[in-house]
Amino acid sequence: MKLKTFRILAVVFLLIIASGFSVVNAQIFAPQTGFTHQDSLRGSITKEREWWDLTYYHLTVEVNIQDSSISGWNVVQYKVLKPYQIIQIDLQPPMDITKVTQNGEALDYRRDGNAFFITLTKKQKTGDVNELVVQFSGKPKVAVRPPWDGGFTWTQDSNGRPFVATSNQGIGASIWWPNKDHPYDEVDSLLISVNAPDSLMDVSNGRLRGVDEHQNGTKTWHWFVSNPINSYGVNINIGDYVHFGEEYEGEKGTLDLDYYVLRENLEKAKEQFRQVKPMMDAFEYWFGPYPFYEDGFKLVEVPYLGMEHQSSVTYGNKYQNGYLGRDLSGSGWGLKFDFIIIHETGHEWFANNITYADVADMWIHEGFTNYSESLYLDYHYGERAANEYVQGLRLGIQNSSPLIGVYGVHHEGSSDMYNKGGNLLHTLRQVADNDSLWRETLRGLNREFYHQTVTTAQIENYISDKFGMNLDPVFDQYLRDIRIPTLEYAFRNNTLLYRWGNAVDGFNLPVDVTLNGENLRLQPGTGWKTVALESNESYTLSVDPNYYVGSFNLLGN
Ligand SMILES: [Zn+2]
């Protein structure tokens, strides 16, 4: 469903053109151009998409490990929002749609690259709920560098048993199954039925509803997701899995925690996954209840690093702390936790609960989830640990292009959306200077936008409202510009002069400084302001290092 924001998208886009591009003009980068017709088909709400609202999928997939092929059908149920007769369904080559039917009648369709335009038997009536059955088959793209360059991974475990997994963020779910491959409209619920050899097991999203045994040496596993889910979160994982589980007593009652790992890794997993309950403590404290109690929480071992697949978070961090054993922050704190468990689960709140309506706003997923790592540290190791971690991540920021991408063409912003996004949020926490307000803002976001798709404007406005101040210039600076704002200051005639340089028009970030040993908050703008000082032999000023800003004494005195 998650259609709530759709109507205002166009307005938001115009506003961004109106306000954002005046900012952009002042910059040294040009907005990326050269997008193709296929980019528009993928990234925009075409007229063949906008007239219908997804309500339910039943996706059935037969996985043939011998020849790395799949086949199946997807029952696409939708509600008609306005009369129309052509529907867009996406599926990328070399996968192909072999037949489409409605009420048993075969339908005509036309392929345009990654999109299929299917002509329905009659014009659809507003309010009706209808179904299509889309049959498909082929050898799906093999993932080159999963999860980033996704597709299917066909491999084996150390015992020589098949180990198969899908990953498709970015490239899209339509790399292997036919669906409405645009994030603005999430399906309300989903049944995924996966057929594979009966000596293995499939683990997908949500809860296992049943298993069918067949005469031909295969089984079909039926997994049901009762909550809205983004298409990139849907996944198949087939292996020689063993299961263990536990229960978590959380804010919304008892949450089932289920773990599926390769037989050879059971003991390592039992040790490493002890991090899950303390993680839930930290995340529920900061973000509110886990958003999918009905569907449970799972960690599923996969042959790649990991991904935030909703209610079946996939794990491939080799049962060690850090990011494949490394501390991305260089502060030492990154080795206190398993990066993939913490980061990918953080996405259950920011990516799966609150989902971008356009991938250009992907910072909502990665910025907040990057920050969830430091909030985990904050909860268990204190504020100093969190501060050092966030500051350490700054070394990875490029500042070469903005965090927000180009709308309507399936374009992600800069990979700075992780570390710089986290530093923006850490800076806002300093501005709040009130952790109960900060916590209430994070929990409030998860309440206000519960199970919805959103634009960055909605997130920005919500935070401004909570803070009771206009943070538009602050968001413009960190999301739409590449410059690090710099507190320019000077001491002259027993006066401190200060202003923001390297900043967008109207930049108004309050900032905490230590001036001659005393802490105070300045309210700089882009014009000079002054503070009268007592006569002194020398003056010192330093900016609180938790702000992601620069500072520069223009006179060097
Ligand atoms: Zn992430």
Boltz pocket constraint, residues with backbone or C-beta under 6 A from the ligand:
constraints:
  - pocket:
      binder: B
      contacts: [[A, 343], [A, 344], [A, 347], [A, 365], [A, 366], [A, 369]]
      max_distance: 6.0
